[in-house]
């Protein structure tokens, strides 16, 4: 999907959640494209300091957002469109900070307000996670699913933000690093450059098989971001 169309949805998201005073941050592939990477994205991923019912009440039917019914307690999907017939809708996935059994908060997440230009909404802004936090989420994705674009995203982020990632390298979960190295051995040099304890990562993942990762469960994304 064209990035300016995604920008429209991100601007509309900021209008709704900003008006309500809700802390939120966009991450994932779309955020990386906004940072300047030449890569395509089909949707918008976001974490927000709300629970499921709160986010539905805040967003459903507002500024072009319509909730997509599903049963997950830690996540709500919306389709955004400015067209009466809902044409060319953008999928916006909201991962809720608060859900049954949640253990982590967004207190320490770093946010950046970024200026973007939409196809229909023109100049606007939205809230994005700090590049290091985007790297942390991408590390979780790389470790737990087989999608080569995740590895490519990690490499792009390290090339551009390596110094910042190195400063916060102790926030990287060693079991994720170990799994990522098992899945993509070419990442070993990346982790060495940012000063990760490679032996510690190998030990942390010694009994983990990247081909036998448990099915996704509520809170997995939040654990990768907030844990």
C-alpha positions in Angstrom: 0.0 0.0 0.0 1.3 3.5 -0.8 2.9 5.1 2.2 1.0 8.3 2.0 -2.2 6.3 2.5 -0.7 4.7 5.6 0.3 8.2 6.7 -3.4 9.2 6.5 -4.4 6.4 8.9 -1.5 7.3 11.3 -2.6 11.0 11.3 -6.2 10.0 12.0 -4.9 7.7 14.8 -3.1 10.6 16.4 -6.2 12.8 16.2 -8.3 10.2 18.1 -5.8 9.1 20.7 -4.1 12.5 21.1 -7.5 14.1 21.7 -8.1 11.5 24.4 -4.7 11.9 26.0 -3.8 8.3 25.4 -0.1 7.3 25.2 0.7 5.3 22.1 3.5 4.5 19.7 3.7 3.0 16.2 6.2 0.3 15.5 6.8 -2.4 12.9 7.4 -2.2 9.2 5.5 1.0 8.6 7.5 2.8 11.3 10.7 1.7 9.6 9.6 3.1 6.3 8.8 6.4 8.0 12.4 6.4 9.4 13.6 6.2 5.8 14.0 2.6 4.8 12.9 1.7 1.3 10.5 -1.1 2.2 6.8 -1.7 1.7 4.2 -2.2 4.5 0.6 -3.2 4.3 -0.6 -2.1 7.7 0.1 -0.1 10.9 1.1 -1.7 14.2 0.7 0.3 17.4 0.9 -0.2 21.2 -1.4 1.9 23.4 -1.8 2.5 27.1 -5.4 1.2 27.2 -7.4 -2.0 27.5 -9.5 -3.5 24.8 -12.9 -2.0 25.8 -11.3 1.4 26.2 -9.7 1.4 22.7 -12.9 0.2 21.1 -14.9 3.0 22.8 -12.4 5.6 21.9 -11.9 4.7 18.2 -14.8 2.7 16.8 -16.8 5.0 14.4 -14.4 7.9 15.0 -12.3 9.7 12.3 -12.9 6.8 9.8 -12.0 3.9 12.1 -14.2 0.7 12.3 -13.4 -2.1 14.7 -13.0 -5.6 13.2 -14.7 -8.2 15.6 -12.3 -10.7 17.1 -11.8 -12.5 20.4 -8.3 -11.5 21.5 -8.1 -9.6 24.8 -4.8 -7.9 24.2 -5.3 -6.7 20.7 -7.9 -4.9 18.5 -7.9 -4.5 14.8 -9.4 -1.5 13.0 -10.0 -0.6 9.4 -9.5 3.1 8.5 -10.9 4.8 5.5 -12.0 8.3 4.6 -14.2 6.9 1.8 -18.0 6.4 2.3 -17.7 3.0 0.7 -14.7 2.1 2.9 -12.5 1.8 -0.3 -8.8 1.4 0.1 -9.0 0.8 3.8 -5.9 0.6 6.0 -5.5 -2.1 8.6 -4.5 -0.6 12.0 -3.6 -3.1 14.7 -3.6 -1.9 18.3 -1.8 -3.9 20.9 -3.2 -3.0 24.4 -0.9 -2.4 27.3 -3.6 -3.7 29.7 -5.2 -7.1 29.4 -6.0 -10.0 31.7 -2.7 -11.1 33.4 -0.6 -8.2 31.9 2.8 -7.7 33.7 4.4 -4.8 32.0 3.6 -1.2 31.4 4.5 1.5 28.8 6.1 3.7 31.4 9.7 3.3 30.1 8.8 3.4 26.4 10.3 6.2 24.4 8.1 8.1 21.9 8.8 10.5 19.1 6.3 12.8 17.5 7.0 12.7 13.7 5.7 14.9 11.0 4.2 13.0 8.1 2.1 13.9 5.0 -1.0 12.0 4.1 -2.6 11.5 0.7 -5.9 12.9 1.8 -5.3 14.5 5.2 -2.2 16.5 4.2 0.4 17.5 6.7 0.1 16.0 10.2 1.9 14.1 12.9 1.8 10.9 14.7 3.5 9.1 17.6 6.2 6.6 16.9 8.4 4.4 19.1 12.0 5.4 19.5 14.2 3.4 16.9 15.8 1.4 19.7 12.4 0.2 20.9 11.4 -0.6 17.3 14.6 -2.6 17.1 13.6 -4.5 20.3 10.2 -5.4 18.8 11.8 -6.5 15.6 14.3 -8.7 17.5 11.3 -10.4 19.2 9.7 -10.9 15.7 12.9 -12.2 14.2 13.3 -14.7 17.0 9.8 -16.0 17.0 8.7 -16.2 13.4 10.1 -17.2 10.0 10.0 -14.0 8.0 13.2 -12.8 6.3 12.0 -9.2 6.2 12.4 -9.1 10.0 16.1 -9.9 9.7 16.5 -7.2 7.0 14.8 -4.7 9.2 17.2 -5.4 12.1 20.2 -4.9 9.8 18.8 -1.6 8.5 18.1 -0.3 12.0 21.6 -1.3 13.2 23.2 0.4 10.2 21.4 3.7 11.0 21.0 3.6 14.8 23.8 1.3 15.9 25.3 3.7 18.5 21.9 4.2 20.2 21.2 0.5 20.2 24.7 -0.3 21.6 24.0 2.1 24.5 20.9 0.2 25.4 22.1 -3.3 24.5 21.4 -4.6 28.0 17.7 -4.2 27.3 17.8 -6.8 24.6 16.6 -10.2 25.7 19.4 -12.8 25.3 17.0 -15.7 24.5 15.6 -13.6 21.6 19.2 -12.8 20.5 20.1 -16.5 20.6 17.1 -17.6 18.7 17.6 -14.9 16.1 21.2 -16.1 15.6 20.0 -19.7 15.2 17.4 -18.6 12.6 19.7 -16.1 10.8 23.4 -16.8 11.4 24.3 -13.7 9.4 23.0 -11.6 12.3 25.9 -12.8 14.6 28.2 -10.0 13.3 25.4 -7.4 13.9 25.0 -8.5 17.5 28.8 -8.5 18.0 29.0 -4.9 16.7 26.5 -3.7 19.3 28.3 -5.5 22.1 25.8 -8.2 22.9 27.1 -11.1 25.1 27.1 -13.7 22.3 28.0 -16.6 24.6 25.3 -15.6 27.0 22.8 -15.4 24.2 23.8 -18.9 22.9 23.4 -20.2 26.4 20.0 -18.6 26.9 18.7 -20.2 23.7 20.5 -23.5 24.1 17.3 -25.5 24.5 15.2 -23.5 22.1 14.4 -24.6 18.6 13.4 -21.8 16.2 11.3 -24.4 14.3 9.3 -25.3 17.4 8.2 -22.0 18.7 4.9 -22.1 20.6 1.8 -20.7 18.8 1.3 -16.9 19.4 -0.3 -16.2 22.7 -1.8 -13.0 24.3 0.9 -10.7 25.5 3.7 -11.9 23.2 4.1 -8.6 21.4 3.9 -6.6 24.6 6.5 -8.9 26.1 8.8 -8.1 23.3 8.3 -4.4 23.6 7.8 -3.9 27.3 9.5 -6.9 29.0 
